[in-house]
Amino acid sequence: MKAFHKLRRSFEHGVHPAHHKEQTADLPIQRVPFGKDYLMPLGQHIGVPAQAVVEAGEKVRRGQLIAKPGGFVSTGLHSPVTGTVREVGDFRGVDGRFAPAIFIEADPFATQKVDADSALDWESMSLAEFIEAVQMAGIVGMGGAAFPAHVKLSVPDGVKIRHLLINGAECEPYLTTDHRLMLERPEALFEGAEIMRQKLGAEESVIGVEMNKPDAIETLRKHIKPGAPVRIVPLKVKYPQGAEKMMIKSVFDVEVPAGQLPRDVGVNVNNVGTIVAIADYFLRGMPLIERVVTVAGPGVTYPANLIVPLGTPVRDVVKFCGGLKPGSREIIMGGPMMGRPIASLDVPILKGCSGVLVFTEEETARLKEYPCISCGRCLEACPYFLNPSRLARLSKARMYDEMKDYHVFDCVECGCCTFACPSHIPIVQLIRTGKDDLTHRKEPDA
């Protein structure tokens, strides 16, 4: 049975949305021209927002530290351009809420080249020094979650990491950023993988790639040096194959128990983009100030894979791609399954933004919602074996505390339940509402 599982390289449950990757899968990465205005929110990662170390009127260089970590679960922030800080204050973010950010006006006469330091001597660094360097470089999970990368490196005493698992699944429809990175920058991927593997003391690096990217699998295999402790594992095409626990199950046939982390089973998981960012910082001195973004969807004129400086307004990115087609109605930052609609075209590209997807009224029309028929399809779809329909009913009744009894925080909001529901119930949105209430609720003063 185990041998059969390893042959099919998958996990239980999940769904099969249409890939829609043909728009950009064959398009090489190109660079967006530098614009005028850049907005750098201080909370571009999970955890505590960064703290600004610059003031209005101050000149900054591209790659200069402009905000220090606000705590351990926090990262540094660097200027994406050479220019002038115009304001440090509250600005409207992706979700429409106001939050602290640094507004920078680019110098139109600057070359915008990174004044990179020489390569860092990572081999002589202790693990603690390496972790601090990753934190100050501002590197986070580039697959969308934006979880600070240095936190994953902070392994408790007695825990042994045996495998560095690199997530190249890219199972979200439309997105092709990781695909293009594997094709165009395999050397940087292997460089970053070896740095991470050695600092973690892992036995091997494993790159998991879905089988709808055969060219990436072939390219990576060609670039493996003889005897290198790295292997490529083709994975069955299924969503959410790229979720940490699902990938561990697919690659190693090991289940991460509820409430535990990948490190508890000896695995450290990082996205392809994160590993490339590690190489760019330690070997080329460039902190995380730009990222690759897929711009696609039925509503965009010219789809593309772009290198975009962080803080660039979505408006500039869409304009570079020929603007919006008539009938465009909604823009999602991220993938269609887990991404969220943006409040304005003026919101900035963030560290965790893997895609800018433009949809027309046809794709975003709200289907009529019917009562739950207890068909069980959401249970069959949920890769975490939760009861999504019950969680949705509790959320509708605002019984948020009761949702904890059904392990609501084990839900990663992958959207499989909503995708599978024949009654068109927005299950994941209801679950998200409950989680938001429980997470942000203020306890009454004693």
C-alpha positions in Angstrom: 0.0 0.0 0.0 2.8 2.4 0.9 4.6 1.6 -2.4 1.4 2.4 -4.3 1.0 5.7 -2.4 4.5 6.8 -3.4 3.8 6.0 -7.0 0.8 8.3 -7.1 2.5 11.0 -5.0 -0.6 12.6 -3.6 -2.8 13.0 -0.5 -6.4 12.3 0.5 -9.2 14.6 -0.6 -8.7 17.9 -2.4 -10.2 19.2 -5.7 -9.3 19.6 -9.3 -9.9 23.2 -10.5 -9.1 24.1 -14.1 -5.4 25.1 -14.4 -5.7 28.2 -16.6 -1.9 28.4 -16.7 -1.7 28.5 -20.5 -1.9 32.4 -20.5 1.6 32.8 -18.9 3.3 29.4 -18.6 5.5 30.1 -21.7 6.1 33.8 -21.0 9.6 34.7 -19.8 9.9 36.9 -16.8 10.3 40.6 -17.7 11.0 43.7 -15.5 8.4 46.4 -14.9 9.8 49.9 -15.4 10.3 52.0 -12.3 7.6 54.4 -11.5 7.2 57.4 -9.3 5.3 56.4 -6.1 6.0 53.4 -3.8 4.0 52.5 -0.6 5.6 50.0 1.8 3.2 48.8 4.5 5.0 47.9 7.7 2.8 44.7 8.1 3.7 42.8 4.9 4.1 39.5 6.8 2.4 37.4 9.4 3.3 38.6 12.9 4.2 42.0 14.4 4.6 44.9 12.0 8.0 46.3 11.4 9.0 49.6 13.0 10.0 52.5 10.7 13.6 53.8 11.1 13.3 56.6 8.6 11.5 59.9 8.7 9.7 62.2 6.2 12.2 64.1 4.0 14.9 61.5 4.4 16.8 60.3 1.3 17.0 56.5 0.9 18.9 54.1 -1.4 17.5 51.1 -3.1 18.0 48.2 -0.7 18.4 50.4 2.4 16.8 49.3 5.6 13.7 51.5 6.3 12.0 49.5 9.0 13.4 47.1 11.6 11.7 44.0 12.9 9.0 44.8 15.5 9.6 41.5 17.4 10.8 38.0 16.8 7.9 37.1 14.5 8.6 40.1 12.3 11.0 41.1 9.5 13.0 44.0 8.2 11.8 46.2 5.4 14.0 47.8 2.7 13.5 50.6 0.2 12.5 49.2 -3.2 13.9 52.4 -4.9 16.3 55.2 -4.5 14.3 58.3 -3.6 12.8 60.4 -0.8 10.5 59.4 2.1 7.5 61.6 1.7 5.4 60.4 4.6 5.3 57.8 7.4 1.8 57.3 8.5 -1.5 55.4 7.9 -2.5 54.5 4.4 -5.3 52.4 3.0 -4.2 48.8 2.4 -5.2 45.9 0.2 -8.2 45.0 2.4 -9.4 48.6 2.6 -8.2 49.2 6.1 -5.8 51.9 7.1 -2.4 50.7 8.5 1.1 52.2 9.0 3.2 52.4 5.9 6.1 54.3 4.4 5.5 56.4 1.3 8.5 56.9 -1.0 8.9 59.0 -4.1 11.5 57.6 -6.5 14.3 59.7 -7.8 13.7 59.9 -11.5 17.4 60.4 -12.2 18.6 57.5 -10.1 19.9 54.3 -11.9 18.0 52.2 -9.3 20.8 49.7 -9.1 21.2 47.9 -5.8 24.1 49.2 -3.9 24.7 45.6 -2.9 27.3 44.6 -0.3 29.7 41.8 -1.1 28.4 38.3 -0.7 27.9 37.4 3.0 30.1 34.7 4.5 27.2 32.5 5.4 29.4 29.4 6.0 31.1 31.0 8.9 27.9 32.2 10.5 26.4 30.4 13.5 22.8 29.3 13.1 21.7 32.2 15.4 23.6 34.7 13.2 22.2 33.2 10.0 18.6 33.4 11.4 19.2 37.1 12.4 20.5 37.8 8.9 17.4 36.2 7.2 15.2 38.3 9.5 16.9 41.5 8.7 16.9 40.7 5.0 13.1 40.7 5.2 12.7 37.3 3.6 9.3 35.7 4.0 7.3 32.8 2.5 6.8 33.9 -1.1 4.0 31.5 -1.9 1.4 33.8 -0.5 1.4 33.3 3.3 4.3 35.7 3.9 5.3 33.8 7.0 8.8 35.1 8.2 11.4 32.6 6.9 13.7 33.0 9.9 11.0 31.7 12.2 11.0 28.3 10.4 14.8 28.2 10.8 14.4 28.5 14.6 14.3 24.9 15.5 13.8 24.0 19.2 16.5 22.0 21.0 16.1 18.3 20.4 14.3 18.7 17.0 16.2 17.3 14.1 15.5 18.5 10.5 16.2 15.7 8.1 14.6 17.0 4.9 14.5 20.5 3.3 11.3 20.3 1.2 11.1 23.0 -1.5 7.6 23.7 -2.7 7.5 24.0 -6.5 3.9 22.7 -6.8 2.3 26.0 -7.6 -1.2 24.4 -7.5 -3.2 27.6 -7.6 -4.8 28.2 -11.0 -3.3 31.0 -13.3 -0.1 31.4 -11.3 3.2 30.6 -13.0 5.8 32.6 -11.0 7.4 29.5 -9.4 7.3 27.7 -12.8 9.2 30.5 -14.5 11.7 30.7 -11.6 12.5 27.0 -11.9 13.0 27.4 -15.7 14.9 30.6 -15.7 16.9 30.6 -12.4 17.6 26.9 -11.5 21.2 27.8 -10.5 19.9 30.3 -7.9 17.4 27.8 -6.6 20.0 25.1 -6.0 22.4 27.7 -4.5 19.7 28.8 -2.0 18.7 25.2 -1.3 22.3 24.2 -0.4 22.7 27.2 1.9 19.4 26.3 3.7 20.2 22.6 3.8 23.6 23.2 5.4 22.4 25.7 8.0 19.5 23.4 9.0 21.8 20.3 9.1 19.4 18.5 6.8 20.3 15.3 5.0 18.8 16.2 1.7 16.9 18.8 -0.3 13.7 17.7 -2.1 11.9 19.8 -4.7 8.3 18.8 -5.2 6.9 19.9 -8.6 3.4 19.1 -10.0 3.5 17.0 -13.2 1.8 19.7 -15.3 5.2 21.4 -15.3 7.3 18.7 -17.2 9.7 21.3 -18.6 10.5 22.6 -15.0 11.1 19.0 -13.8 13.4 18.3 -16.8 15.3 21.6 -16.3 15.9 21.0 -12.6 17.1 17.4 -13.1 19.6 18.6 -15.7 21.1 21.1 -13.3 21.6 18.7 -10.4 25.3 18.2 -9.9 26.5 14.6 -9.6 26.4 13.5 -6.0 24.5 16.5 -4.8 22.1 15.7 -1.9 19.0 16.9 -3.8 16.2 15.2 -5.7 13.2 16.2 -7.7 9.8 14.6 -6.9 7.0 14.8 -9.5 3.6 15.2 -7.8 0.1 14.5 -8.9 -1.8 17.5 -10.1 -4.3 18.3 -7.4 -5.3 21.3 -5.3 -4.0 22.1 -2.6 -0.8 20.0 -3.4 1.3 23.0 -2.4 0.0 23.2 1.2 2.8 22.2 3.6 1.1 19.3 5.2 -0.3 18.0 1.9 3.1 18.1 0.3 4.8 16.3 3.2 2.1 13.6 2.9 2.6 13.3 -0.9 6.4 13.2 -0.8 7.2 11.3 2.4 3.9 9.5 3.2 4.0 11.1 6.6 1.1 12.9 8.2 1.7 16.0 10.3 -0.7 15.6 13.3 -3.2 18.4 14.0 -1.6 21.1 16.2 1.9 20.2 15.1 4.3 21.7 12.6 6.4 20.2 9.8 9.5 20.5 12.0 7.9 18.0 14.4 8.2 15.3 11.7 11.7 16.4 10.7 10.8 18.5 7.6 11.4 22.2 6.8 9.2 23.5 4.0 9.9 26.6 1.9 8.6 28.0 -1.4 10.8 28.2 -4.5 10.7 32.0 -4.4 11.8 32.0 -0.8 14.8 29.8 -1.6 15.8 32.0 -4.6 15.6 35.1 -2.3 18.0 33.4 0.2 20.5 33.0 -2.6 20.1 36.5 -3.8 20.7 37.9 -0.4 23.6 35.8 0.8 25.4 35.5 -2.5 24.5 38.8 -4.1 23.7 41.1 -1.2 20.2 41.9 -2.3 17.5 41.9 0.4 13.9 41.2 -0.5 12.9 44.4 -2.4 11.2 42.9 -5.5 9.4 39.7 -6.5 8.0 37.9 -9.5 4.3 38.4 -10.0 1.9 36.7 -12.5 -0.5 39.1 -14.1 -3.3 37.1 -15.8 -7.0 36.5 -16.0 -9.7 37.1 -18.6 -9.8 40.8 -17.9 -6.2 41.7 -18.5 -5.0 42.8 -22.0 -1.5 41.3 -22.0 -0.8 38.6 -19.4 2.8 38.5 -18.1 5.2 37.3 -15.5 6.9 40.3 -14.1 9.6 41.3 -11.7 8.0 44.1 -9.7 9.6 46.3 -7.0 7.6 45.9 -3.7 5.4 48.9 -3.1 4.5 49.4 -6.8 0.8 50.3 -7.2 -1.3 47.6 -8.8 -2.4 50.4 -11.2 1.1 50.7 -12.7 1.4 46.9 -13.1 -1.9 46.6 -14.9 -1.1 49.6 -17.1 2.2 48.0 -18.1 0.1 45.0 -19.2 -2.0 47.0 -21.5 -4.7 48.0 -19.0 -8.1 46.4 -18.2 -10.4 44.9 -20.8 -14.0 46.2 -21.0 -16.2 44.4 -18.5 -13.4 43.9 -15.9 -15.0 43.8 -12.5 -12.6 42.4 -9.9 -8.9 42.2 -9.2 -7.6 39.5 -6.9 -4.2 39.6 -5.3 -2.9 36.0 -5.1 -4.6 33.0 -6.6 -8.3 32.5 -7.3 -8.7 29.9 -4.6 -7.0 31.7 -1.6 -6.4 35.2 -2.9 -8.5 38.2 -1.9 -10.0 41.1 -3.9 -8.2 44.4 -3.6 -9.9 47.6 -2.4 -8.3 49.9 -5.0 -6.0 49.9 -8.0 -3.7 52.1 -5.9 -2.8 49.4 -3.3 0.8 48.2 -3.5 2.4 44.9 -4.5 3.4 43.2 -1.3 6.0 40.5 -0.4 3.3 37.8 -0.4 1.7 38.8 -3.7 2.2 36.0 -6.2 -0.4 37.1 -8.7 -2.6 40.0 -9.9 -5.6 38.3 -11.5 -8.3 40.3 -13.3 -11.7 38.8 -13.7 -14.8 40.0 -15.6 -18.4 40.0 -14.6 -18.9 36.5 -16.0 -16.4 34.9 -13.6 -17.4 37.0 -10.6 -21.2 36.8 -10.8 -22.6 35.6 -7.5 -24.4 32.3 -8.1 -27.7 31.9 -6.2 -27.1 30.3 -2.9 -29.3 27.3 -1.9 -29.7 25.6 1.5 -27.2 22.9 2.5 -28.4 19.5 1.3 -26.0 17.6 3.6 -24.4 15.9 0.5 -21.0 15.7 2.2 -19.0 17.0 -0.8 -17.2 19.6 1.4 -16.1 16.8 3.8 -14.8 14.8 0.8 -13.0 17.8 -0.5 -11.4 19.1 2.7 -7.8 17.9 2.8 -7.7 18.5 6.6 -10.6 16.2 7.3 -12.7 19.0 8.9 -16.5 19.5 8.8 -16.7 22.7 6.7 -20.5 22.7 6.5 -20.9 22.6 10.3 -18.3 25.3 10.7 -20.2 27.5 8.2 -23.5 27.0 10.0 -21.9 28.0 13.3 -20.4 31.0 11.7 -23.8 32.1 10.2 -25.2 31.8 13.7 -22.3 33.8 15.1 -21.4 30.9 17.4 -17.7 31.6 17.0 -16.6 30.1 20.2 -18.3 26.8 19.4 -16.2 26.7 16.1 -13.1 26.1 18.2 -14.6 22.7 19.3 -14.5 21.7 15.6 -10.9 22.7 15.1 -11.6 25.9 13.1 -7.9 27.0 13.4 -6.8 23.8 11.6 -8.5 25.3 8.5 -6.0 26.9 6.1 -8.8 28.6 4.1 -7.8 26.7 0.9 -11.3 27.0 -0.5 -11.8 23.4 -1.5 -15.1 23.3 0.4 -16.6 26.3 -1.4 -15.3 25.0 -4.8 -17.1 21.6 -4.2 -20.4 22.9 -2.8 -23.3 22.3 -5.2 -25.4 24.8 -3.2 -23.0 27.6 -3.8 -22.6 28.4 -0.1 -19.6 30.6 0.5 -18.2 28.2 3.1 -14.7 29.3 3.3 -15.7 33.0 3.6 -18.0 32.1 6.5 -15.2 30.2 8.2 -12.8 33.1 7.6 -15.4 35.4 9.3 -15.4 33.2 12.4 -11.6 33.0 12.5 -11.2 36.7 12.2 -13.6 37.3 15.1 -11.8 34.8 17.3 -8.4 36.2 16.4 -9.1 39.9 16.7 -11.7 39.8 19.5 -10.7 42.0 22.4 -11.1 40.4 25.8 -13.1 42.5 28.3 -11.0 44.2 31.0 -11.0 42.4 34.3 
